[in-house]
Amino acid sequence: MQQPNNMRGRQVAQQPSPLAIRTKKYQLDKDTYTKMALTQVWKRDWWQAVIPLVVLSLPAIFWFSWWWIAAAVLVTVLYVLLRSAQVTGVTQMEQSKALFERVSYEMDQRQVLLRLNQEQGMRLTWDMIETVRRDKEAYVLYLKQPDMTGQVAGWRAWAAKVMYVPVFLHLPTRIFNSPNDLRLFESILRRKGFLPAEAGTPAPDAGGKAA
């Protein structure tokens, strides 16, 4: 299984900009992550479960037997369980531990800091973010899939891409200290191109990507 290596390691958090937006401490619940990740995976990869169902059912068109149908359903169910177990397994991995620690967030034009304490934290630059989704009660920042070039090749590289498990930051609106901080954070997201620009808003920074 491909590791969420965007979250590997632990580094000393650098001093943030005086203008950085700081949030309250928050810990992403593992059950919440699992539910959101499974929804994302099956919304995106539902077609993968259809393949064994269709392929193993084809012989029944020419030589009908309930054995073909039963085999197709069994393999499909096993694949769904395996893929789902891969997602839930992320919560048990040492490499993804930082996702589920109690941290505060500090955001500015350069980066997002996940601060565990005054000395320890994780730094994510905006070019590590793929897309941002704005829900009614939270922002979800999806990290880019790690570049496996040079690490694996051939079918392993293809499998790593197809079986990728989404890694994301979940920032509930309630952890922001004021409505003004929420507006400033949305302004940064718009400038980076992750949210639709409002009328009169400057063009997104280079490297920004719309959700």
LOFI-967301 format. One record per residue (C-alpha): residue in three letters; x, y, z; residue number from 1. Coordinates in nm, 2 decimals, padded with zeros to 4 digits. Example, Ala and Ser with C-alpha at 12.3 -4.5 7.8 and 13.67 -1.06 7.14 Angstrom:
// LOFI-967301
- ALA	01.23	-00.45	00.78	1
- SER	01.37	-00.11	00.71	2
***
This chain:
// LOFI-967301
- MET	00.00	00.00	00.00	1
- GLN	00.13	00.34	-00.09	2
- GLN	00.21	00.54	00.22	3
- PRO	00.08	00.89	00.28	4
- ASN	00.44	01.02	00.28	5
- ASN	00.34	01.38	00.27	6
- MET	00.30	01.35	00.64	7
- ARG	00.62	01.16	00.72	8
- GLY	00.87	01.28	00.97	9
- ARG	00.86	01.56	01.23	10
- GLN	01.03	01.89	01.20	11
- VAL	01.07	02.19	01.42	12
- ALA	00.81	02.44	01.33	13
- GLN	00.95	02.77	01.21	14
- GLN	00.84	03.10	01.34	15
- PRO	00.52	03.21	01.16	16
- SER	00.45	03.54	01.00	17
- PRO	00.31	03.80	01.24	18
- LEU	00.01	03.81	01.01	19
- ALA	-00.05	03.44	01.03	20
- ILE	-00.40	03.31	01.11	21
- ARG	-00.39	03.10	01.42	22
- THR	-00.66	02.85	01.52	23
- LYS	-00.76	02.67	01.84	24
- LYS	-00.62	02.32	01.90	25
- TYR	-00.80	02.05	01.71	26
- GLN	-00.76	01.67	01.68	27
- LEU	-00.91	01.49	01.38	28
- ASP	-01.10	01.18	01.50	29
- LYS	-01.00	00.86	01.33	30
- ASP	-01.36	00.76	01.27	31
- THR	-01.43	01.09	01.11	32
- TYR	-01.12	01.05	00.88	33
- THR	-01.22	00.70	00.79	34
- LYS	-01.58	00.80	00.70	35
- MET	-01.46	01.09	00.49	36
- ALA	-01.18	00.90	00.32	37
- LEU	-01.41	00.60	00.23	38
- THR	-01.66	00.84	00.09	39
- GLN	-01.40	01.00	-00.12	40
- VAL	-01.24	00.67	-00.24	41
- TRP	-01.57	00.51	-00.35	42
- LYS	-01.70	00.83	-00.50	43
- ARG	-01.39	00.84	-00.72	44
- ASP	-01.31	00.47	-00.76	45
- TRP	-01.65	00.29	-00.78	46
- TRP	-01.56	00.17	-01.12	47
- GLN	-01.29	-00.05	-00.98	48
- ALA	-01.55	-00.27	-00.81	49
- VAL	-01.75	-00.30	-01.13	50
- ILE	-01.46	-00.45	-01.33	51
- PRO	-01.44	-00.79	-01.15	52
- LEU	-01.82	-00.81	-01.14	53
- VAL	-01.85	-00.76	-01.52	54
- VAL	-01.55	-00.97	-01.62	55
- LEU	-01.64	-01.27	-01.41	56
- SER	-02.00	-01.25	-01.52	57
- LEU	-01.92	-01.25	-01.89	58
- PRO	-01.89	-01.64	-01.92	59
- ALA	-02.24	-01.67	-01.79	60
- ILE	-02.37	-01.51	-02.11	61
- PHE	-02.24	-01.81	-02.31	62
- TRP	-02.24	-02.09	-02.05	63
- PHE	-02.49	-01.98	-01.79	64
- SER	-02.42	-02.11	-01.45	65
- TRP	-02.49	-01.96	-01.11	66
- TRP	-02.13	-02.05	-01.02	67
- TRP	-02.01	-01.77	-01.25	68
- ILE	-02.25	-01.52	-01.09	69
- ALA	-02.16	-01.63	-00.74	70
- ALA	-01.79	-01.61	-00.82	71
- ALA	-01.83	-01.26	-00.96	72
- VAL	-02.02	-01.13	-00.66	73
- LEU	-01.77	-01.30	-00.42	74
- VAL	-01.46	-01.15	-00.58	75
- THR	-01.63	-00.80	-00.60	76
- VAL	-01.72	-00.81	-00.23	77
- LEU	-01.37	-00.92	-00.14	78
- TYR	-01.22	-00.64	-00.34	79
- VAL	-01.45	-00.38	-00.17	80
- LEU	-01.35	-00.51	00.17	81
- LEU	-00.98	-00.51	00.08	82
- ARG	-00.99	-00.16	-00.06	83
- SER	-01.19	-00.04	00.24	84
- ALA	-00.94	-00.21	00.48	85
- GLN	-00.66	-00.02	00.30	86
- VAL	-00.83	00.31	00.38	87
- THR	-00.90	00.22	00.74	88
- GLY	-00.54	00.10	00.78	89
- VAL	-00.41	00.45	00.73	90
- THR	-00.52	00.54	01.09	91
- GLN	-00.29	00.27	01.23	92
- MET	00.02	00.37	01.04	93
- GLU	00.32	00.54	01.20	94
- GLN	00.37	00.76	00.89	95
- SER	00.02	00.91	00.93	96
- LYS	00.03	00.97	01.30	97
- ALA	00.06	01.35	01.25	98
- LEU	-00.29	01.35	01.10	99
- PHE	-00.45	01.25	01.42	100
- GLU	-00.25	01.45	01.68	101
- ARG	-00.40	01.74	01.86	102
- VAL	-00.25	02.05	01.69	103
- SER	-00.32	02.41	01.62	104
- TYR	-00.30	02.55	01.26	105
- GLU	-00.12	02.86	01.15	106
- MET	-00.17	02.98	00.79	107
- ASP	-00.02	03.26	00.59	108
- GLN	00.06	03.32	00.22	109
- ARG	00.36	03.08	00.24	110
- GLN	00.24	02.77	00.42	111
- VAL	00.02	02.59	00.66	112
- LEU	00.19	02.49	00.99	113
- LEU	00.05	02.21	01.21	114
- ARG	00.19	02.31	01.54	115
- LEU	00.21	02.03	01.81	116
- ASN	00.38	02.26	02.06	117
- GLN	00.61	02.56	02.05	118
- GLU	00.91	02.36	01.92	119
- GLN	00.75	02.08	01.72	120
- GLY	00.52	02.08	01.42	121
- MET	00.47	02.00	01.05	122
- ARG	00.52	02.25	00.76	123
- LEU	00.31	02.22	00.44	124
- THR	00.37	02.46	00.16	125
- TRP	00.07	02.55	-00.06	126
- ASP	00.21	02.37	-00.36	127
- MET	00.16	02.05	-00.16	128
- ILE	-00.21	02.10	-00.16	129
- GLU	-00.41	01.96	-00.45	130
- THR	-00.76	02.09	-00.39	131
- VAL	-00.97	02.25	-00.12	132
- ARG	-01.34	02.18	-00.05	133
- ARG	-01.55	02.42	00.15	134
- ASP	-01.83	02.26	00.34	135
- LYS	-02.09	02.42	00.56	136
- GLU	-01.89	02.35	00.88	137
- ALA	-01.53	02.28	00.76	138
- TYR	-01.25	02.33	00.51	139
- VAL	-01.10	02.01	00.37	140
- LEU	-00.75	02.05	00.22	141
- TYR	-00.65	01.75	00.01	142
- LEU	-00.28	01.69	-00.03	143
- LYS	-00.12	01.60	-00.36	144
- GLN	-00.05	01.24	-00.43	145
- PRO	00.32	01.17	-00.37	146
- ASP	00.55	01.15	-00.67	147
- MET	00.67	00.79	-00.69	148
- THR	00.90	00.85	-00.99	149
- GLY	01.22	00.66	-00.94	150
- GLN	01.09	00.47	-00.64	151
- VAL	00.87	00.22	-00.82	152
- ALA	00.82	00.13	-01.19	153
- GLY	00.59	-00.07	-01.42	154
- TRP	00.28	-00.21	-01.28	155
- ARG	00.37	-00.11	-00.92	156
- ALA	00.37	00.25	-01.02	157
- TRP	00.03	00.21	-01.18	158
- ALA	-00.11	00.02	-00.88	159
- ALA	00.03	00.29	-00.64	160
- LYS	-00.15	00.56	-00.84	161
- VAL	-00.48	00.37	-00.87	162
- MET	-00.49	00.25	-00.51	163
- TYR	-00.39	00.59	-00.36	164
- VAL	-00.56	00.67	-00.03	165
- PRO	-00.66	01.04	00.01	166
- VAL	-00.47	01.24	00.27	167
- PHE	-00.63	01.56	00.39	168
- LEU	-00.64	01.83	00.66	169
- HIS	-00.98	01.88	00.81	170
- LEU	-01.03	02.23	00.95	171
- PRO	-01.37	02.29	01.11	172
- THR	-01.49	02.65	01.11	173
- ARG	-01.54	02.64	01.48	174
- ILE	-01.16	02.62	01.55	175
- PHE	-01.11	02.97	01.40	176
- ASN	-01.09	03.24	01.66	177
- SER	-01.31	03.50	01.49	178
- PRO	-01.52	03.56	01.17	179
- ASN	-01.24	03.79	01.05	180
- ASP	-00.99	03.50	01.06	181
- LEU	-01.23	03.29	00.85	182
- ARG	-01.25	03.57	00.60	183
- LEU	-00.88	03.61	00.59	184
- PHE	-00.83	03.23	00.54	185
- GLU	-01.08	03.23	00.25	186
- SER	-00.90	03.52	00.10	187
- ILE	-00.57	03.32	00.10	188
- LEU	-00.75	03.03	-00.06	189
- ARG	-00.89	03.25	-00.33	190
- ARG	-00.56	03.41	-00.40	191
- LYS	-00.40	03.06	-00.43	192
- GLY	-00.68	02.96	-00.67	193
- PHE	-00.84	02.69	-00.44	194
- LEU	-01.17	02.87	-00.42	195
- PRO	-01.35	03.07	-00.69	196
- ALA	-01.23	03.43	-00.70	197
- GLU	-01.47	03.70	-00.61	198
- ALA	-01.53	04.01	-00.83	199
- GLY	-01.22	04.23	-00.81	200
- THR	-01.00	03.97	-00.65	201
- PRO	-00.65	03.95	-00.80	202
- ALA	-00.55	03.66	-01.01	203
- PRO	-00.44	03.34	-00.83	204
- ASP	-00.07	03.30	-00.74	205
- ALA	00.15	03.10	-00.97	206
- GLY	00.10	02.73	-00.90	207
- GLY	-00.25	02.77	-00.75	208
- LYS	-00.51	02.53	-00.86	209
- ALA	-00.88	02.57	-00.85	210
- ALA	-01.08	02.30	-00.66	211
***
